[in-house]
Amino acid sequence: MSRAGEPLAPADDARPLAQSQKSLKKREAILRAAIKIINVRGFAAATMTDIAAALNLRDAALYYYFPNKQALAFAGHHQSLDRFEAILLAVDAAGGTGLSKLRRLFRAVLDDAVDNGPQLYFGDNSYLDAAQREAIETRTAELRKTLERFLEEGVADGTIAPCEPPLVVQLLVGMLIWLVKWTPQTPGLTNERLLEAIEATALKGLARA
């Protein structure tokens, strides 16, 4: 069932999924455009027509890849979590102190946004169905544990002041969620300026004197 006001997907549910390299690139382009529009307008206000228009496509082209807007947003959440997980794994594998891991993490997340577009950092996923929400929240909880471990390592190695890792991670993730809302309105913004602001507001506060 489609949401009110949203066109129904083509009836041929047996249509094959696109698998060619060209199709995979098109799918990634659709996800990138959808994430950008949903971040700016919110899920309810974003439409498949808006997303298609951003890519100079007809609505039907989107339905070849995603049966409806909800499925598109769900894929956007998974893609964003894939990207964030890859960053966490790379940062962790490089080693270093807990605080240095946090610094590299923020830089990598900002650089990834430049290269691949924004991630779908939404604390609210109420527009997904129950099974989709559970899947996203399960993955998110696992990634949050890795961030908490970075903080625990920093406290243990003396680079991070004693703190409550689960609560601090919630604050750090909240900052990442809202970056996509706050930062586009800042004239001449660069990643270096953002990193300096994050250092001043978050990391210096966490750093052990």
Disulfide bonds with the S-S distance in Angstrom:
none
